[in-house]
Amino acid sequence: MEVTESIVTNSTLLTADTEKSKTEFVWTLQATWHLVRVRLDMEAEFDQPVCKKKRLWEGVAEQVTARLRAEGYADVPVRAFECDLKWRNMLATYRKNAERAKRLGVHAVHWEFFRAMDQVLGRSYEELEAQRKAKLSNTKLGKAMASKHYTPILPSPTITTLPGPTPSRPPQDVLQLYLELQERKLNMWAQQKVLEERKIDAINNLARAISSLAQDAVTTPKDTVISQSLASLSSQH
């Protein structure tokens, strides 16, 4: 099946200025061709390592609008965010058709914009990377990066755990857990101490009670004998 143009949405493209306008630009075939030609002509500018894409897209919109007005289409000017969004949709369609061309051949692709875009965008990844590095090396950023010496990041060696003394300073989480356990032990010890003191008080109270009862049992018979003797003497008199 032939790959047709897909739809890509990006909410970040809707800025405050564009939301104010309710008129949407309609991409006709002629307007789309103008966008493709203008955007491909500016590929070198968009491919710069450091560039302001918003200003570039404003330039694209101005050129497309000027070409449409020259042909008599002056009703609705195209805006920068509309050009950006349309180009993203076309890039997604181009990539799908490029994959189709690799599998089935260029003759299997019938999208009218493919060959024009492929002439500029169909270069190999290695070539694009080489050009990008060459451009970057001529900039201040590239020269600054080239003048610095970077230490390569080596993989961390595998640490084998050997029996031995525990580290003097455990990690923060382990230390926190240890302190919490010690605090719990102190609380339990304090509770046990209170219970032991209560037991001792109860035993002492019980001992005093038993001693008091024993003393009462010893003194009670003596009092009874004395009272009986007094009673007998009074009866004799």
VEXDREN-2710 file (C-alpha; in Angstrom, 1 decimal):
% VEXDREN-2710
k/r/px/py/pz
1/MET/0.0/0.0/0.0
2/GLU/1.2/3.5/-0.8
3/VAL/2.3/5.6/2.2
4/THR/0.3/8.8/2.4
5/GLU/1.1/11.9/4.5
6/SER/0.7/11.4/8.2
7/ILE/-0.5/13.8/10.8
8/VAL/1.8/14.9/13.6
9/THR/0.5/17.1/16.4
10/ASN/2.6/19.2/18.7
11/SER/1.0/21.3/21.3
12/THR/4.2/23.3/21.9
13/LEU/3.8/24.9/18.5
14/LEU/0.6/26.7/19.6
15/THR/2.0/29.9/21.0
16/ALA/0.1/32.9/22.4
17/ASP/0.3/34.8/19.2
18/THR/-1.1/31.9/17.0
19/GLU/-3.9/31.1/19.4
20/LYS/-5.4/34.6/18.9
21/SER/-6.1/33.9/15.2
22/LYS/-9.0/31.7/14.4
23/THR/-8.2/31.5/10.6
24/GLU/-6.4/28.4/9.7
25/PHE/-4.2/28.2/6.6
26/VAL/-5.2/25.6/4.0
27/TRP/-2.3/23.8/2.5
28/THR/-3.0/23.4/-1.2
29/LEU/-0.7/21.4/-3.5
30/GLN/0.9/24.6/-4.8
31/ALA/1.5/26.0/-1.3
32/THR/3.0/22.7/-0.2
33/TRP/5.4/22.7/-3.1
34/HIS/6.5/26.3/-2.2
35/LEU/7.1/25.1/1.4
36/VAL/9.2/22.1/0.3
37/ARG/11.4/24.2/-2.0
38/VAL/11.9/27.0/0.5
39/ARG/12.6/24.6/3.4
40/LEU/15.0/22.5/1.4
41/ASP/16.9/25.6/0.2
42/MET/17.4/26.5/3.9
43/GLU/18.5/23.0/5.0
44/ALA/22.0/24.2/5.6
45/GLU/20.8/27.0/7.9
46/PHE/18.5/24.6/9.8
47/ASP/21.4/22.1/10.1
48/GLN/23.6/24.5/12.0
49/PRO/24.6/23.3/15.6
50/VAL/23.3/26.5/17.1
51/CYS/20.5/28.3/15.4
52/LYS/17.2/30.0/16.3
53/LYS/14.6/27.8/14.7
54/LYS/11.8/30.3/15.4
55/ARG/13.4/33.0/13.3
56/LEU/14.2/30.6/10.5
57/TRP/10.6/29.4/10.3
58/GLU/9.5/33.0/10.3
59/GLY/11.7/33.5/7.2
60/VAL/10.2/30.4/5.6
61/ALA/6.7/31.7/6.2
62/GLU/7.5/35.0/4.7
63/GLN/9.0/33.5/1.5
64/VAL/6.0/31.1/1.1
65/THR/3.6/33.9/1.6
66/ALA/5.4/36.1/-0.9
67/ARG/5.4/33.4/-3.5
68/LEU/1.7/32.8/-3.0
69/ARG/0.9/36.5/-3.3
70/ALA/2.9/36.7/-6.5
71/GLU/0.6/34.0/-7.9
72/GLY/-2.5/35.8/-6.8
73/TYR/-3.2/34.0/-3.5
74/ALA/-3.3/36.8/-0.9
75/ASP/-6.3/35.9/1.2
76/VAL/-4.6/34.1/4.2
77/PRO/-0.9/34.5/4.9
78/VAL/0.9/31.4/6.2
79/ARG/2.5/31.6/9.6
80/ALA/5.7/30.2/11.0
81/PHE/4.1/27.6/13.3
82/GLU/2.0/26.3/10.4
83/CYS/5.1/25.9/8.3
84/ASP/6.8/24.1/11.1
85/LEU/3.9/21.7/11.8
86/LYS/3.4/21.0/8.1
87/TRP/7.1/20.2/7.6
88/ARG/7.0/17.8/10.6
89/ASN/4.1/15.9/9.0
90/MET/6.0/15.7/5.7
91/LEU/9.2/14.5/7.4
92/ALA/7.2/11.7/9.0
93/THR/5.8/10.8/5.6
94/TYR/9.2/11.0/4.0
95/ARG/10.7/8.6/6.5
96/LYS/8.0/6.0/5.9
97/ASN/8.4/6.3/2.1
98/ALA/12.2/6.1/2.4
99/GLU/11.8/2.8/4.3
100/ARG/9.4/1.6/1.5
101/ALA/11.9/2.6/-1.1
102/LYS/14.6/0.5/0.6
103/ARG/12.4/-2.5/0.7
104/LEU/10.7/-2.3/-2.6
105/GLY/12.7/0.2/-4.6
106/VAL/12.1/3.9/-5.6
107/HIS/9.6/2.9/-8.3
108/ALA/7.2/1.7/-5.5
109/VAL/7.0/5.2/-4.0
110/HIS/4.4/7.5/-5.7
111/TRP/4.4/10.4/-3.2
112/GLU/4.9/13.5/-5.3
113/PHE/7.3/15.2/-2.8
114/PHE/9.6/12.2/-2.2
115/ARG/12.2/12.6/-4.9
116/ALA/12.6/16.4/-4.2
117/MET/13.1/15.8/-0.5
118/ASP/15.2/12.7/-1.0
119/GLN/17.7/14.6/-3.1
120/VAL/18.5/16.7/0.0
121/LEU/17.5/14.5/2.9
122/GLY/18.5/11.1/1.5
123/ARG/22.2/11.4/2.2
124/SER/23.8/8.8/4.5
125/TYR/24.0/9.3/8.2
126/GLU/27.8/9.2/8.1
127/GLU/27.9/12.0/5.6
128/LEU/25.6/14.2/7.7
129/GLU/27.6/13.5/10.8
130/ALA/30.9/14.3/9.1
131/GLN/29.5/17.6/7.8
132/ARG/28.0/18.5/11.2
133/LYS/31.3/17.8/12.9
134/ALA/33.1/19.9/10.3
135/LYS/30.7/22.8/10.9
136/LEU/31.0/22.4/14.6
137/SER/34.8/22.4/14.5
138/ASN/34.8/25.9/12.9
139/THR/32.6/27.4/15.6
140/LYS/33.8/28.7/19.0
141/LEU/32.0/25.9/20.8
142/GLY/33.8/23.3/18.7
143/LYS/37.2/24.9/19.2
144/ALA/36.6/25.1/22.9
145/MET/35.6/21.4/23.0
146/ALA/38.6/20.4/20.9
147/SER/41.0/22.3/23.2
148/LYS/39.9/20.4/26.3
149/HIS/41.2/17.0/27.3
150/TYR/38.5/14.6/28.6
151/THR/39.2/11.7/30.8
152/PRO/37.5/8.6/29.5
153/ILE/34.9/7.0/31.8
154/LEU/36.0/3.5/32.6
155/PRO/33.6/0.8/33.8
156/SER/33.6/0.4/37.6
157/PRO/35.6/-2.7/38.7
158/THR/33.6/-5.5/40.3
159/ILE/34.1/-5.4/44.1
160/THR/34.3/-8.9/45.7
161/THR/33.0/-8.9/49.3
162/LEU/35.6/-10.4/51.6
163/PRO/35.2/-11.4/55.3
164/GLY/36.6/-8.7/57.5
165/PRO/35.7/-6.0/60.0
166/THR/32.6/-4.0/59.4
167/PRO/33.2/-0.5/58.1
168/SER/33.6/2.2/60.7
169/ARG/31.0/4.4/59.1
170/PRO/28.1/2.5/57.6
171/PRO/25.9/4.2/54.9
172/GLN/23.4/6.7/56.0
173/ASP/20.4/4.5/55.7
174/VAL/22.0/1.6/57.6
175/LEU/23.1/4.0/60.3
176/GLN/19.6/5.4/60.6
177/LEU/18.2/1.9/60.9
178/TYR/20.7/1.0/63.6
179/LEU/19.8/4.1/65.7
180/GLU/16.1/3.3/65.4
181/LEU/16.7/-0.2/66.7
182/GLN/18.8/1.0/69.6
183/GLU/16.1/3.5/70.5
184/ARG/13.5/0.7/70.5
185/LYS/15.7/-1.4/72.7
186/LEU/16.1/1.5/75.2
187/ASN/12.3/2.0/75.3
188/MET/11.7/-1.7/75.9
189/TRP/14.4/-1.7/78.7
190/ALA/12.7/1.3/80.4
191/GLN/9.3/-0.5/80.3
192/GLN/10.8/-3.7/81.7
193/LYS/12.4/-1.6/84.5
194/VAL/9.1/-0.1/85.4
195/LEU/7.5/-3.5/85.5
196/GLU/10.3/-4.9/87.8
197/GLU/9.9/-2.0/90.2
198/ARG/6.2/-2.6/90.4
199/LYS/6.8/-6.2/91.1
200/ILE/9.2/-5.4/93.9
201/ASP/6.7/-2.9/95.4
202/ALA/4.0/-5.5/95.2
203/ILE/6.2/-8.2/96.9
204/ASN/7.1/-5.7/99.7
205/ASN/3.5/-4.8/100.3
206/LEU/2.6/-8.5/100.4
207/ALA/5.4/-9.2/102.9
208/ARG/4.3/-6.3/105.2
209/ALA/0.7/-7.6/105.0
210/ILE/1.8/-11.1/106.0
211/SER/3.9/-9.8/108.8
212/SER/1.0/-7.7/110.2
213/LEU/-1.3/-10.7/110.1
214/ALA/1.2/-12.9/112.0
215/GLN/1.6/-10.3/114.7
216/ASP/-2.2/-10.1/115.1
217/ALA/-2.4/-13.9/115.4
218/VAL/0.2/-13.9/118.2
219/THR/-1.3/-11.1/120.3
220/THR/-4.9/-12.2/120.1
221/PRO/-4.7/-15.3/122.5
222/LYS/-2.9/-13.3/125.2
223/ASP/-5.6/-10.7/125.3
224/THR/-8.2/-13.4/125.5
225/VAL/-6.5/-15.1/128.6
226/ILE/-6.2/-11.8/130.4
227/SER/-9.8/-10.9/129.8
228/GLN/-10.9/-14.3/131.1
229/SER/-8.9/-14.0/134.3
230/LEU/-10.3/-10.6/135.1
231/ALA/-13.7/-12.0/134.5
232/SER/-13.2/-14.9/137.0
233/LEU/-11.8/-12.6/139.7
234/SER/-14.7/-10.3/139.5
235/SER/-17.1/-13.2/139.8
236/GLN/-15.4/-14.5/143.0
237/HIS/-15.8/-11.1/144.7
END
